[in-house]
Amino acid sequence: MNELQIGLLIVAITTIVLFSGFPIAWGLALVAIGFLLVFKGPASLAVVATQFMDELNSFALLTIPLFVLLGAAIGVSAAGKDIYESLYRWLARVPGGLIIANILACGMFSAVCGSSPATAAAIGKAGVPEMIRRGIPPALATGAICAGGTLGILIPPSITLILYGIATETSIGRLFLSGVVPGILLVILFSAYACFAMFMERRGLPRVEETFTLKEKMEGMFRVGPFLVIIIAIAYFMYGGLATPSEIAGVGAFMALILVMTIYRAWRPRQQWLIFRDTVRESSMILMIIAAAALFSYMMSLLYVSQSAAEWLVALKMNRWVLLFAINIFLLVLGCFLPPVAIILMLMPILTPVLEANGFDLIWFAVMLTINMEVGLITPPVGLNLYVLRGVAPEVPLGTILRGSMPYVFIMLAFMVVLCLVPGIATWLPDTLMGKGH
């Protein structure tokens, strides 16, 4: 068998193993070990433990459990409800103000969390029942938070961007900066759609507005204030060049723990146990996938599959934009079945040389890839955020949640086209603050 035939066999077997429900980390490791054994013999297995440990022996990986701890600390409290309620008091007179408040809350929560499922769960747990109680159609209520939750992998600190930086050896600081402007623009676009959809829904009906005094609005801001402090502190230390991403993750996690212990009284042993238990679970899962993906990539490289695939793509000599379109279609399909972590760690070692050979900026592509993965989070059959919302709002059918999410899918796809036409949306901020280069 030649290298490309071996590669097709690897794709087929990996697809079967992962779709069988086998844990991703063990599935990747099993496939890698199996192909090493068959094509390189038992002696090749001597490197398995070394590959696992070498990949995890990276200081950059320290950011992952620390940012996960930050998100877990915020997630165990009533922070999500406080954020959207505080924002709603300022937006009560705007059509769809409560929906917009939840979308903005998703954006803010993402900026201190970095995880899409955690964002969707934290905001949705309080936001969806409240929106439905106040007469907002279930599809609009769940769709907004389902889509807003995806911002957790784009707005920094994003665990997905950290993994992308590790896989492509690009600056995590630059990647974080590249997600800021696109993240803000998507929040604005999501909010604009929510305003329009609610206006059309209530057209011709008498408006019932809640009113809040300035005192009530300011009371809500006192709850939001600490989150703004964490966001500003992370931004100041990172973008001011005062600390590394790992150090910033440590500072952010410490501040989040102090916040939930003082404001939300989450100092009891059981509450602290939940925080650290969830942190260990999610961190271990991510780190095991990273280690298994490294072994998988080593196997593909040793069998010369990665190099052959890259050479084949370059040899096609297709137009660079046609190539980009084909890559994005492939990623969209893959994103419907696999989580972003697995896709990035499996594919970026192959795609990186192809993208560079065709003159694409890896920082810019990180944003394209992340938005692509966001679409996968709200489309079946995997669509993790769909099931997160189904869990926090069991009374809403999955079909209704999906129907409410679809307009946001089209918004994100359109935004990807705009990003191709105006790449500066992603690259302007990192180039301005950190200078050009990677």
N, C-alpha and C positions, 0 to 999 in steps of 0.2 A: 504494500500500500504506500502511496506517496503521501506527502505531508498534508495536502488539502483533503484527501480522502480520510486520513486519520482525524483531521479537524472536524469534518462533517459527522464522523462517527462519535466524536467527543460531544458535539452539539446535541446529537440525537439522544445519546445516553444521559447526558446531564439534564436535558429537558424532561425525560421520563422520570429520572430520580427526583428532581425538584418538584415536579407536578404531582408526584405520588404522595406528597404531604410530608416527606422526609425533612427533618430540620436542615436548613440551608447549609450551615457550617459542616455538619457531618456528611451531607450529600456531596458537597464540593470535595471534601477530603477523601471520601470513598471513591469517587470517580478518579481523582488524581492518583491515589494509591493503586487502583485497579489498572490504569493505563501504564503507570510506571512499571508495575509488575509484569504486564504482558509484553511491553515493547522494550524494556530495559533490563528486565530480570530482577531477581530478589535483591541483588547487591544495591540496586538504586534506592531501596527503601531505607537505607542507612541515613539518608538526608532528611527524612520526614520530620523527625523531632527537631533537627537543626533549623529547618525552614520555618517551622512553627515558632520557635523561640526567637530566632533572629528577627522575624517580622514584628514580634511584640516588644522587642528590646529597642524601642524608639521613644525618645523623650516627647516627640510630637503627639504620640498617642495619649499622653497624660491629659490632654485637653478633653478627651471624650468622657471619661468617668466624671470629671469635674463639672463639665457643662450638663451632663445627665443629672448629677447631684443638684445643680442649680434648678433645673426644671422640675425634679422630683420634690424639692423643698417648696417651690411655689405651687405645684400641683396638689399637694396634700391639704392646702388651706382653701379658704373661700375667696381666694384672690381673683379668680375668674369672674365671679359674680360681682364683686366690688368694682372691678375695672369697667365692665359693661354698664352697670347701673350708674356709675359716676359719669360716664360719657353720655348716657342717654339723657341725663338731666339737662345737658347742654344742647341736645339734638331733638328734644321732644316735639318742637314745632316743624321739623323737617319731615316731609313725606318719607315713610320708611325709616324714621329716626332710630327706632329700636333695632332694626336690622343693621343699619349703618353702625350703631354703637357696638354691636356684637362683632362686626367685621373689623372695626378699629381696635376692639379689645383683642381680637385674634392677632392683629399686627403687633400690638404692644406686648402681648404674652409671648409671641414668637421671639421678640427682641430680648427676652430674658430666659427663654426656654431652649429653642433650637430644635424642637421635635414637633413634627406635624400631628401625630396621633395624640401626644400630650396636650397640644394646643386645642385640638378639636374636642377632646374629652373635657378639659378644664372649663372652656367657655361654653361648650354645648350642654354640660351637665346642669348649669343654671339657666343658660340663655334660651334653649329650645322650649322648655316648659313655660317660661315666662312669656316668650313671644306668642306661643299658641294660646296661652291664657288671655292675652290682650288682643286676640282676634286676627293675628297674622296667619295666613294659610300655611299649613305644615310644610308644603314643598318649598316655599320661600324661606321659612325659618330654618329648616334643616340644610337646605342647599347652600345658604349663605355661610353657615358655620363649617359645613363640610369643605367648601372651597376656601374659606378664610383660614381654616386650619392648615392648609397646604403651605401657607406662607412661612410656617415653621422651618421649612428646609431651605428657604431663600433668604429671609431677613436674618442677618447675623445676630448672635452666634449660631451658625448652622452646622450641625453635626455632619450633614451630607457634604457641605463644602470642605469641611476638615478632611473627610475621607477622600474627596476629589484631590485635594492638595497633596495628600500622602501618596495617592496612586499616580499622580502626574508630576510629582516633585515641583509643584508651583507654590508660591508664597500664600500661606493661609491668611495673612493680613490683607493682601491684595484681593483675595477671593471674597473675604468678608466685605470689603469696601465695594466690590463689584455688585453685591446683592442689595445694597442699600437703596439706590435710586430705582431699580426695577421693582423692588419690594414695595416702596412707597407708591409708585405709579399703579401697581396692581391693586393696592388697597383703595386708591382713588377710583379706579375703573370698576372694581367690585361694588364700591359704595354708590357710584353713579348708576349702575345697573339696578341696585336694590331700590334706590330712590325712584327710578323710572317704573320698575315693576310694581312697586307699591302704589304709585300714582295711578297707574292703569287699573290696578285691582280695585282701588277705592273711587275710581272716577264715577261721578254722579251720585255718590253717597255722601251724607252729611259727615263732616270731619269732627272727630272727638279728640280734642287735644288735652294732654296733661300739662299743667303748668307748675313750675318750680320757682321758688324765690331765689334770690342771689345767695342767701345764706345756705339754702339747701344745696345749691350747685357747688358752693365752696366747700361744704362738708364732704361732698363726694370727692373733691379734688384732694383732700387730705388723705384719703385712702389710696388714690392713684399716685400721689407724690413719691412714696418710697420706691415704686417701680420705676418711675422716671429717674430717680437718683441712681438706681442700679444701671439703667440703660446709659445714662450720661457718663457714669463712672467707667463702664466697659468701653464706651466710645473714646473717652478722654485718654485712658491708659493705653488703649491699642493704637488709635490713630495718631496719638501724640508721640508715639514711639517710646513710651515710658516703660513698657513691659512687653514680654513675649505673650503669645496666645495662651500658653500653659499657665503663666503667672496670672493673667487676667481671668482665666477660668477659675483659678483658685480664689481670687478676690471676689468674683461674682458669686461663687458658691457660698463663701463665708457670709457675704452680705445677705444673700437670700435666706440662709439659715437664721441669721439674727432677725431678719424681717418677720419670718413666720413665727419665731419664738416670742417676739415682743408684741407685735400687732395682733397676731392671730392665736396667741397663747399655745402654740404647738410645741410645747416644751416637755410634755409628758412622755415617758419612755415608749408607750405604744405608738404615739405619733412619730417620734424619732425613728422607731423601728421601721415603720412603714416607709419613711423617706429613704433610709439606707438600704432597706430590702429591695425597693424598686430600683434604686441606683445600681446595686450589685447585679440584679437580674438583667437590666437593659444593657449595662456596660459589658457584662460577661458575654451576652449574646453578640453584641457588635464586635467585640475583640476576637471572639472565636471565629466569626465570619471573616474578619480581616486576616487572621492566621491561616484559615482554610483556603481563602482566595489566593494568598501568597503561594501556598503549596500548589494550588491549581495552576497559577500563572507559571510557576517554575516547571511544572510538568509540560505545559504547552510550549514553553521556551525550549526545554530540553529535547522535545520531539520536533522542534523547529516549526511548530504550527503557527505560533504568533507571528514569527518573521515572514512565513510564507503567505499568511493572510494579508499582512500589511503590504508586502510586495505585490500581491495580486491586485489589491485595491488601487495601488499607485499605478500599476501597469495598465489598468483599464483606461487611463487618461481621459476620464469623463470630465465635463465641466465641473468646476469646484462647487458650484451652487447645486447642481444636480446631485453630486456626491453628498453634500450636506443634507439635501432633501431626503435622499435614500437612507442616510444614517438616522435622521430624525424619525422617519416612518418606522424603521426597524426598532428604534428605542421606544416609540409609542406603543408598538405591539408588545414588546418585551415588558414595558412598564405596566401593562394590564395583567401580568402574571407574576412578576417578581418585584420585590421591594428595591428602592433606590440603592441601598447599601450593596446588595449583591450585584446589581447591574454595573455600578461604578467600579467595584473591585475586580469584576470579571472582564469587563470590556475596555476600560480606559488604557490598560497596558497595550492593547492591540490598536485602539483608535488614536492614541497620542501621536505616534510617528506619522500616521496617515494625515491627521489634521495639520501637523507642522509642515509636512511635505506640500500641502495645498495652501499654505499661507494663512491658516486660521489661527487667531489669537486664542490660546488656551484659557485665558481668564474670561474672555468673552464667551467662549463655548461652555464654560462652567455654568453661566447663567442660562444659556439655551438648554443645556442638559437638565438643569434643576427644574426649570419650568416644565420641560417635557416630563420629568418624573412627577411633578405636581399633578399633571393630567392623569398619570397612571394611578395616583392615590385616590382619585374620585371616579374611576371607571372600572366596571366589572371585568373579569370575575374576581380579581383579588381586591382592588379598590379599598385599601385598608381604612381610609377615613369614612367610607360608606358604612362599614361594619362598626366603627367606633360610634358614629351617630346613631346607628340602629341600637347599639347597646345602651346609650344614654337616653334614647327616646324610643323605647320598645313599642309604644303605641302607634308610631308612624311606620307604615309599610316601607320596605326597602325600595320598591319601585317609585314611591313618592319622593324619597330622598334622592334617588338617581335623577328623577325628572327635575327636581329643584337644582341639582348640581350642573346639569348639562349646559345652561347658558354660560356658566363660568368656564366650562371647558372651551367653548368657542372664543370667549374673551382671551384666555391664555394662548390659544393657538394663533389668534390674530396678533397678540402681543409678540409672539415669536417672530412673525413676519416683519413687524415693525423693528424688532431688534436686529434683524438681518439688514434692513434698510438704514438703520441708525445705530451702528454698533457702539457709538459713544455713550449711549444710555447705560451700558455696563462698564465701559472702560474709562469714562471721563473722570469719575471720582478717584479711583486708584491711581490713575496717571497724574492727576492734579496734586494729590496729597503725598504720593510716594515716588513720583517721577516715572517716566516710561521705562519699560523693561519688565522682566518676569522674575 
